Amino acid sequence: MRYSAEEKMFHFMIAGGMVLQLIMENWMQRPKPGETITVSQALFFGAHEFIGIALLVIVMTRFMLMIGERKDFLRLFPWFEKGGRQSLMNELKGTLPGWFSGNLKDIGEQDFLAKTVHGLGLLLALGLGCTGLILFIEISPKETLSPLAHDAMEVHELMGTLLWVFIIAHFAMALYHQLLGHKVLQHIFWVEK
């Protein structure tokens, strides 16, 4: 799969920001009524909120730019089109056995599976950003959680776990492709001639 400069920029900003968010969550603590937290926990929580809002803006910008270009949108979400769904299913049928036998094909220009994985990651980032925004608006250090904030927090934490799984699996598959000689890391990190 070949990536444009715009795709690489969004990929690095979103992926880098999401990984940073996941790492920071280990040291942050949300202020709760009647509890004291350390200065560092409060700083990490504030940074988590700030970076989260910035990431939501970046993800929303990415969606707006894609929606303007139907072709770009369907590249990441092929299931919205009958031909895309069929191509994705055909690729899964042809590719799945190679995952386990070491005969994984090189990523080509029409790699519907890889594009779908990126689309799912973008949806996960959007979901995390939206639930995080609800929490940012709803949570007050002096009040208990509203039902909306409680539900948003549950979904946000579940999606955070799913993001860990997604990132690890995504990175592992990229390394697997690289080890098979498909040079995916060069396509992502270096300008190609």
PyRosetta script that sets phi, psi and omega in degrees:
from pyrosetta import init, pose_from_sequence

init()
pose = pose_from_sequence("MRYSAEEKMFHFMIAGGMVLQLIMENWMQRPKPGETITVSQALFFGAHEFIGIALLVIVMTRFMLMIGERKDFLRLFPWFEKGGRQSLMNELKGTLPGWFSGNLKDIGEQDFLAKTVHGLGLLLALGLGCTGLILFIEISPKETLSPLAHDAMEVHELMGTLLWVFIIAHFAMALYHQLLGHKVLQHIFWVEK")
pose.set_psi(1, 132.9)
pose.set_omega(1, 178.0)
pose.set_phi(2, -99.9)
pose.set_psi(2, 142.2)
pose.set_omega(2, -177.4)
pose.set_phi(3, -117.4)
pose.set_psi(3, 137.2)
pose.set_omega(3, 174.8)
pose.set_phi(4, -76.8)
pose.set_psi(4, 166.8)
pose.set_omega(4, 178.3)
pose.set_phi(5, -61.5)
pose.set_psi(5, -37.1)
pose.set_omega(5, 178.3)
pose.set_phi(6, -64.4)
pose.set_psi(6, -44.3)
pose.set_omega(6, 178.9)
pose.set_phi(7, -62.0)
pose.set_psi(7, -43.0)
pose.set_omega(7, 178.9)
pose.set_phi(8, -62.4)
pose.set_psi(8, -41.9)
pose.set_omega(8, -179.3)
pose.set_phi(9, -61.8)
pose.set_psi(9, -49.4)
pose.set_omega(9, 179.2)
pose.set_phi(10, -64.3)
pose.set_psi(10, -40.6)
pose.set_omega(10, -179.9)
pose.set_phi(11, -58.7)
pose.set_psi(11, -47.3)
pose.set_omega(11, -178.3)
pose.set_phi(12, -68.8)
pose.set_psi(12, -41.0)
pose.set_omega(12, -179.9)
pose.set_phi(13, -65.8)
pose.set_psi(13, -46.9)
pose.set_omega(13, -177.1)
pose.set_phi(14, -71.2)
pose.set_psi(14, -50.8)
pose.set_omega(14, -178.1)
pose.set_phi(15, -63.1)
pose.set_psi(15, -45.3)
pose.set_omega(15, 179.4)
pose.set_phi(16, -62.5)
pose.set_psi(16, -43.2)
pose.set_omega(16, 178.9)
pose.set_phi(17, -65.1)
pose.set_psi(17, -40.1)
pose.set_omega(17, -179.9)
pose.set_phi(18, -67.4)
pose.set_psi(18, -41.1)
pose.set_omega(18, 177.4)
pose.set_phi(19, -63.4)
pose.set_psi(19, -43.2)
pose.set_omega(19, 177.3)
pose.set_phi(20, -59.1)
pose.set_psi(20, -42.3)
pose.set_omega(20, 178.3)
pose.set_phi(21, -61.1)
pose.set_psi(21, -44.2)
pose.set_omega(21, -179.9)
pose.set_phi(22, -63.8)
pose.set_psi(22, -38.9)
pose.set_omega(22, 179.3)
pose.set_phi(23, -68.9)
pose.set_psi(23, -43.6)
pose.set_omega(23, -177.6)
pose.set_phi(24, -64.9)
pose.set_psi(24, -30.0)
pose.set_omega(24, -176.9)
pose.set_phi(25, -61.3)
pose.set_psi(25, -20.5)
pose.set_omega(25, 178.9)
pose.set_phi(26, -70.7)
pose.set_psi(26, -20.9)
pose.set_omega(26, -176.4)
pose.set_phi(27, -114.4)
pose.set_psi(27, -3.0)
pose.set_omega(27, -176.9)
pose.set_phi(28, -95.8)
pose.set_psi(28, 162.9)
pose.set_omega(28, 175.0)
pose.set_phi(29, -145.6)
pose.set_psi(29, 127.0)
pose.set_omega(29, 176.9)
pose.set_phi(30, -72.0)
pose.set_psi(30, 133.1)
pose.set_omega(30, 176.7)
pose.set_phi(31, -62.1)
pose.set_psi(31, 131.9)
pose.set_omega(31, 179.3)
pose.set_phi(32, -122.4)
pose.set_psi(32, 150.6)
pose.set_omega(32, -179.8)
pose.set_phi(33, -57.3)
pose.set_psi(33, 130.6)
pose.set_omega(33, 176.2)
pose.set_phi(34, 79.6)
pose.set_psi(34, -2.2)
pose.set_omega(34, -179.8)
pose.set_phi(35, -110.2)
pose.set_psi(35, 145.5)
pose.set_omega(35, 173.4)
pose.set_phi(36, -104.4)
pose.set_psi(36, 145.5)
pose.set_omega(36, 176.9)
pose.set_phi(37, -125.5)
pose.set_psi(37, 159.5)
pose.set_omega(37, -179.0)
pose.set_phi(38, -73.8)
pose.set_psi(38, 162.4)
pose.set_omega(38, 178.2)
pose.set_phi(39, -60.8)
pose.set_psi(39, -42.0)
pose.set_omega(39, -178.9)
pose.set_phi(40, -66.0)
pose.set_psi(40, -38.3)
pose.set_omega(40, 176.9)
pose.set_phi(41, -62.5)
pose.set_psi(41, -42.0)
pose.set_omega(41, 178.7)
pose.set_phi(42, -66.2)
pose.set_psi(42, -40.3)
pose.set_omega(42, 178.2)
pose.set_phi(43, -64.2)
pose.set_psi(43, -43.0)
pose.set_omega(43, 178.2)
pose.set_phi(44, -64.9)
pose.set_psi(44, -37.2)
pose.set_omega(44, 177.8)
pose.set_phi(45, -65.2)
pose.set_psi(45, -44.1)
pose.set_omega(45, 178.0)
pose.set_phi(46, -62.8)
pose.set_psi(46, -42.0)
pose.set_omega(46, 177.8)
pose.set_phi(47, -64.7)
pose.set_psi(47, -39.2)
pose.set_omega(47, 178.2)
pose.set_phi(48, -60.4)
pose.set_psi(48, -43.7)
pose.set_omega(48, 178.1)
pose.set_phi(49, -64.0)
pose.set_psi(49, -47.9)
pose.set_omega(49, -177.3)
pose.set_phi(50, -62.6)
pose.set_psi(50, -49.2)
pose.set_omega(50, -179.4)
pose.set_phi(51, -65.6)
pose.set_psi(51, -37.4)
pose.set_omega(51, 178.6)
pose.set_phi(52, -61.1)
pose.set_psi(52, -43.7)
pose.set_omega(52, 178.5)
pose.set_phi(53, -66.3)
pose.set_psi(53, -41.5)
pose.set_omega(53, 177.5)
pose.set_phi(54, -61.4)
pose.set_psi(54, -42.1)
pose.set_omega(54, 178.4)
pose.set_phi(55, -65.1)
pose.set_psi(55, -38.8)
pose.set_omega(55, 177.2)
pose.set_phi(56, -61.2)
pose.set_psi(56, -41.0)
pose.set_omega(56, 177.3)
pose.set_phi(57, -62.8)
pose.set_psi(57, -43.1)
pose.set_omega(57, 179.3)
pose.set_phi(58, -63.8)
pose.set_psi(58, -45.1)
pose.set_omega(58, 180.0)
pose.set_phi(59, -64.2)
pose.set_psi(59, -43.5)
pose.set_omega(59, 178.5)
pose.set_phi(60, -63.6)
pose.set_psi(60, -38.2)
pose.set_omega(60, 176.3)
pose.set_phi(61, -62.0)
pose.set_psi(61, -44.2)
pose.set_omega(61, 178.3)
pose.set_phi(62, -59.3)
pose.set_psi(62, -44.9)
pose.set_omega(62, 178.5)
pose.set_phi(63, -62.9)
pose.set_psi(63, -44.3)
pose.set_omega(63, -179.3)
pose.set_phi(64, -62.4)
pose.set_psi(64, -41.4)
pose.set_omega(64, 178.2)
pose.set_phi(65, -65.1)
pose.set_psi(65, -38.0)
pose.set_omega(65, -179.9)
pose.set_phi(66, -71.3)
pose.set_psi(66, -40.3)
pose.set_omega(66, -178.4)
pose.set_phi(67, -63.6)
pose.set_psi(67, -32.7)
pose.set_omega(67, 175.9)
pose.set_phi(68, -64.0)
pose.set_psi(68, -27.8)
pose.set_omega(68, 178.3)
pose.set_phi(69, -116.5)
pose.set_psi(69, 97.1)
pose.set_omega(69, -176.4)
pose.set_phi(70, -52.8)
pose.set_psi(70, -39.6)
pose.set_omega(70, -179.0)
pose.set_phi(71, -61.1)
pose.set_psi(71, -43.9)
pose.set_omega(71, 179.1)
pose.set_phi(72, -64.1)
pose.set_psi(72, -39.9)
pose.set_omega(72, 179.5)
pose.set_phi(73, -63.7)
pose.set_psi(73, -45.7)
pose.set_omega(73, -177.9)
pose.set_phi(74, -70.9)
pose.set_psi(74, -20.0)
pose.set_omega(74, 174.9)
pose.set_phi(75, -64.8)
pose.set_psi(75, -38.1)
pose.set_omega(75, -178.3)
pose.set_phi(76, -92.9)
pose.set_psi(76, -19.5)
pose.set_omega(76, -178.7)
pose.set_phi(77, -130.9)
pose.set_psi(77, 64.4)
pose.set_omega(77, -174.8)
pose.set_phi(78, -66.8)
pose.set_psi(78, -16.4)
pose.set_omega(78, -178.1)
pose.set_phi(79, -70.7)
pose.set_psi(79, -8.6)
pose.set_omega(79, 177.3)
pose.set_phi(80, -79.4)
pose.set_psi(80, -4.2)
pose.set_omega(80, -177.1)
pose.set_phi(81, -132.6)
pose.set_psi(81, 136.8)
pose.set_omega(81, -176.3)
pose.set_phi(82, -55.8)
pose.set_psi(82, -46.4)
pose.set_omega(82, 179.2)
pose.set_phi(83, -62.2)
pose.set_psi(83, -37.0)
pose.set_omega(83, 178.1)
pose.set_phi(84, -66.9)
pose.set_psi(84, -43.5)
pose.set_omega(84, 177.5)
pose.set_phi(85, -60.6)
pose.set_psi(85, -43.8)
pose.set_omega(85, -179.4)
pose.set_phi(86, -65.8)
pose.set_psi(86, -42.2)
pose.set_omega(86, 178.5)
pose.set_phi(87, -63.5)
pose.set_psi(87, -40.1)
pose.set_omega(87, 178.5)
pose.set_phi(88, -63.4)
pose.set_psi(88, -45.2)
pose.set_omega(88, 179.6)
pose.set_phi(89, -64.2)
pose.set_psi(89, -42.1)
pose.set_omega(89, 178.4)
pose.set_phi(90, -61.4)
pose.set_psi(90, -42.2)
pose.set_omega(90, -179.5)
pose.set_phi(91, -66.5)
pose.set_psi(91, -41.3)
pose.set_omega(91, 177.3)
pose.set_phi(92, -60.5)
pose.set_psi(92, -44.3)
pose.set_omega(92, 179.3)
pose.set_phi(93, -62.1)
pose.set_psi(93, -38.3)
pose.set_omega(93, -178.5)
pose.set_phi(94, -82.2)
pose.set_psi(94, -24.7)
pose.set_omega(94, -173.7)
pose.set_phi(95, -97.1)
pose.set_psi(95, -37.0)
pose.set_omega(95, -173.0)
pose.set_phi(96, -50.9)
pose.set_psi(96, -45.5)
pose.set_omega(96, 179.0)
pose.set_phi(97, -61.5)
pose.set_psi(97, -32.5)
pose.set_omega(97, -179.9)
pose.set_phi(98, -68.1)
pose.set_psi(98, -22.4)
pose.set_omega(98, 178.5)
pose.set_phi(99, -61.4)
pose.set_psi(99, -34.7)
pose.set_omega(99, -173.6)
pose.set_phi(100, -100.0)
pose.set_psi(100, -16.3)
pose.set_omega(100, -177.7)
pose.set_phi(101, -99.9)
pose.set_psi(101, -8.7)
pose.set_omega(101, -177.6)
pose.set_phi(102, 83.8)
pose.set_psi(102, 8.7)
pose.set_omega(102, 179.0)
pose.set_phi(103, -104.6)
pose.set_psi(103, 44.1)
pose.set_omega(103, -178.8)
pose.set_phi(104, -72.8)
pose.set_psi(104, 130.2)
pose.set_omega(104, -178.8)
pose.set_phi(105, -73.9)
pose.set_psi(105, 155.6)
pose.set_omega(105, 177.6)
pose.set_phi(106, -66.2)
pose.set_psi(106, 146.8)
pose.set_omega(106, 179.3)
pose.set_phi(107, -71.4)
pose.set_psi(107, 126.5)
pose.set_omega(107, -179.2)
pose.set_phi(108, -107.9)
pose.set_psi(108, -174.8)
pose.set_omega(108, -179.4)
pose.set_phi(109, -68.4)
pose.set_psi(109, -28.7)
pose.set_omega(109, -177.6)
pose.set_phi(110, -105.1)
pose.set_psi(110, 42.6)
pose.set_omega(110, -177.3)
pose.set_phi(111, -84.5)
pose.set_psi(111, 89.9)
pose.set_omega(111, -176.9)
pose.set_phi(112, -66.6)
pose.set_psi(112, -34.3)
pose.set_omega(112, -178.5)
pose.set_phi(113, -66.2)
pose.set_psi(113, -48.0)
pose.set_omega(113, 179.3)
pose.set_phi(114, -62.3)
pose.set_psi(114, -39.5)
pose.set_omega(114, 179.2)
pose.set_phi(115, -66.3)
pose.set_psi(115, -40.0)
pose.set_omega(115, 178.7)
pose.set_phi(116, -64.1)
pose.set_psi(116, -40.4)
pose.set_omega(116, 178.3)
pose.set_phi(117, -60.8)
pose.set_psi(117, -43.3)
pose.set_omega(117, 178.0)
pose.set_phi(118, -64.2)
pose.set_psi(118, -38.8)
pose.set_omega(118, 177.5)
pose.set_phi(119, -63.2)
pose.set_psi(119, -42.1)
pose.set_omega(119, 177.9)
pose.set_phi(120, -64.2)
pose.set_psi(120, -38.7)
pose.set_omega(120, 176.1)
pose.set_phi(121, -62.6)
pose.set_psi(121, -39.2)
pose.set_omega(121, 178.2)
pose.set_phi(122, -66.4)
pose.set_psi(122, -40.0)
pose.set_omega(122, 176.6)
pose.set_phi(123, -64.6)
pose.set_psi(123, -39.1)
pose.set_omega(123, 177.4)
pose.set_phi(124, -63.4)
pose.set_psi(124, -43.0)
pose.set_omega(124, 177.5)
pose.set_phi(125, -63.1)
pose.set_psi(125, -39.7)
pose.set_omega(125, 178.3)
pose.set_phi(126, -64.6)
pose.set_psi(126, -44.4)
pose.set_omega(126, 179.0)
pose.set_phi(127, -61.9)
pose.set_psi(127, -43.1)
pose.set_omega(127, 177.2)
pose.set_phi(128, -62.8)
pose.set_psi(128, -42.3)
pose.set_omega(128, 179.7)
pose.set_phi(129, -64.9)
pose.set_psi(129, -41.8)
pose.set_omega(129, -179.7)
pose.set_phi(130, -68.5)
pose.set_psi(130, -43.2)
pose.set_omega(130, 177.7)
pose.set_phi(131, -67.6)
pose.set_psi(131, -36.1)
pose.set_omega(131, 176.3)
pose.set_phi(132, -63.6)
pose.set_psi(132, -38.2)
pose.set_omega(132, 178.6)
pose.set_phi(133, -66.0)
pose.set_psi(133, -40.7)
pose.set_omega(133, 176.1)
pose.set_phi(134, -59.0)
pose.set_psi(134, -44.9)
pose.set_omega(134, 178.8)
pose.set_phi(135, -63.0)
pose.set_psi(135, -41.6)
pose.set_omega(135, 179.9)
pose.set_phi(136, -59.7)
pose.set_psi(136, -40.7)
pose.set_omega(136, -177.8)
pose.set_phi(137, -77.8)
pose.set_psi(137, -39.8)
pose.set_omega(137, -170.8)
pose.set_phi(138, -85.7)
pose.set_psi(138, -30.4)
pose.set_omega(138, -172.5)
pose.set_phi(139, -84.8)
pose.set_psi(139, 130.8)
pose.set_omega(139, 174.1)
pose.set_phi(140, -125.4)
pose.set_psi(140, 137.6)
pose.set_omega(140, -178.9)
pose.set_phi(141, -61.1)
pose.set_psi(141, -20.5)
pose.set_omega(141, -175.3)
pose.set_phi(142, -96.8)
pose.set_psi(142, -5.9)
pose.set_omega(142, -175.6)
pose.set_phi(143, -119.7)
pose.set_psi(143, 159.0)
pose.set_omega(143, 171.9)
pose.set_phi(144, -76.9)
pose.set_psi(144, 167.7)
pose.set_omega(144, -178.6)
pose.set_phi(145, -69.9)
pose.set_psi(145, 133.8)
pose.set_omega(145, 171.8)
pose.set_phi(146, -72.1)
pose.set_psi(146, 162.0)
pose.set_omega(146, 177.1)
pose.set_phi(147, -57.1)
pose.set_psi(147, -39.8)
pose.set_omega(147, 178.4)
pose.set_phi(148, -63.0)
pose.set_psi(148, -45.0)
pose.set_omega(148, -179.8)
pose.set_phi(149, -65.5)
pose.set_psi(149, -39.0)
pose.set_omega(149, 178.6)
pose.set_phi(150, -61.8)
pose.set_psi(150, -47.7)
pose.set_omega(150, 179.7)
pose.set_phi(151, -64.4)
pose.set_psi(151, -41.6)
pose.set_omega(151, 178.6)
pose.set_phi(152, -62.7)
pose.set_psi(152, -38.8)
pose.set_omega(152, 179.9)
pose.set_phi(153, -65.7)
pose.set_psi(153, -41.9)
pose.set_omega(153, 178.1)
pose.set_phi(154, -60.2)
pose.set_psi(154, -46.5)
pose.set_omega(154, -179.7)
pose.set_phi(155, -66.4)
pose.set_psi(155, -41.5)
pose.set_omega(155, -179.5)
pose.set_phi(156, -60.7)
pose.set_psi(156, -44.1)
pose.set_omega(156, -180.0)
pose.set_phi(157, -68.1)
pose.set_psi(157, -39.5)
pose.set_omega(157, 176.5)
pose.set_phi(158, -62.8)
pose.set_psi(158, -44.5)
pose.set_omega(158, 179.5)
pose.set_phi(159, -66.3)
pose.set_psi(159, -32.2)
pose.set_omega(159, 175.5)
pose.set_phi(160, -62.4)
pose.set_psi(160, -41.7)
pose.set_omega(160, 176.5)
pose.set_phi(161, -64.4)
pose.set_psi(161, -44.1)
pose.set_omega(161, 177.6)
pose.set_phi(162, -61.3)
pose.set_psi(162, -34.7)
pose.set_omega(162, 178.7)
pose.set_phi(163, -65.6)
pose.set_psi(163, -40.7)
pose.set_omega(163, 175.6)
pose.set_phi(164, -57.0)
pose.set_psi(164, -48.2)
pose.set_omega(164, -179.9)
pose.set_phi(165, -60.7)
pose.set_psi(165, -45.6)
pose.set_omega(165, -179.2)
pose.set_phi(166, -59.8)
pose.set_psi(166, -49.2)
pose.set_omega(166, -176.6)
pose.set_phi(167, -64.0)
pose.set_psi(167, -44.5)
pose.set_omega(167, -180.0)
pose.set_phi(168, -63.3)
pose.set_psi(168, -45.7)
pose.set_omega(168, -179.5)
pose.set_phi(169, -66.0)
pose.set_psi(169, -41.1)
pose.set_omega(169, -179.5)
pose.set_phi(170, -63.5)
pose.set_psi(170, -46.7)
pose.set_omega(170, 179.5)
pose.set_phi(171, -65.6)
pose.set_psi(171, -41.7)
pose.set_omega(171, 179.8)
pose.set_phi(172, -62.4)
pose.set_psi(172, -41.3)
pose.set_omega(172, 179.6)
pose.set_phi(173, -67.5)
pose.set_psi(173, -37.9)
pose.set_omega(173, 176.8)
pose.set_phi(174, -63.0)
pose.set_psi(174, -42.9)
pose.set_omega(174, 177.1)
pose.set_phi(175, -64.3)
pose.set_psi(175, -39.2)
pose.set_omega(175, 178.3)
pose.set_phi(176, -60.6)
pose.set_psi(176, -46.5)
pose.set_omega(176, 176.3)
pose.set_phi(177, -59.6)
pose.set_psi(177, -43.5)
pose.set_omega(177, -178.8)
pose.set_phi(178, -61.4)
pose.set_psi(178, -44.6)
pose.set_omega(178, 179.5)
pose.set_phi(179, -63.4)
pose.set_psi(179, -27.4)
pose.set_omega(179, 177.3)
pose.set_phi(180, -83.5)
pose.set_psi(180, 2.5)
pose.set_omega(180, 176.2)
pose.set_phi(181, 87.7)
pose.set_psi(181, 18.1)
pose.set_omega(181, -175.8)
pose.set_phi(182, -85.7)
pose.set_psi(182, -6.1)
pose.set_omega(182, 174.6)
pose.set_phi(183, 54.8)
pose.set_psi(183, 39.3)
pose.set_omega(183, 179.3)
pose.set_phi(184, -68.4)
pose.set_psi(184, -34.0)
pose.set_omega(184, -179.5)
pose.set_phi(185, -66.8)
pose.set_psi(185, -34.1)
pose.set_omega(185, 176.2)
pose.set_phi(186, -66.0)
pose.set_psi(186, -37.0)
pose.set_omega(186, 178.9)
pose.set_phi(187, -66.0)
pose.set_psi(187, -31.9)
pose.set_omega(187, -177.5)
pose.set_phi(188, -83.8)
pose.set_psi(188, -43.1)
pose.set_omega(188, -169.6)
pose.set_phi(189, -97.5)
pose.set_psi(189, -19.5)
pose.set_omega(189, -176.7)
pose.set_phi(190, -122.9)
pose.set_psi(190, 149.5)
pose.set_omega(190, 176.4)
pose.set_phi(191, -72.5)
pose.set_psi(191, 131.8)
pose.set_omega(191, -177.8)
pose.set_phi(192, -97.9)
pose.set_psi(192, 148.7)
pose.set_omega(192, 179.6)
pose.set_phi(193, -96.1)
pose.dump_pdb("model.pdb")
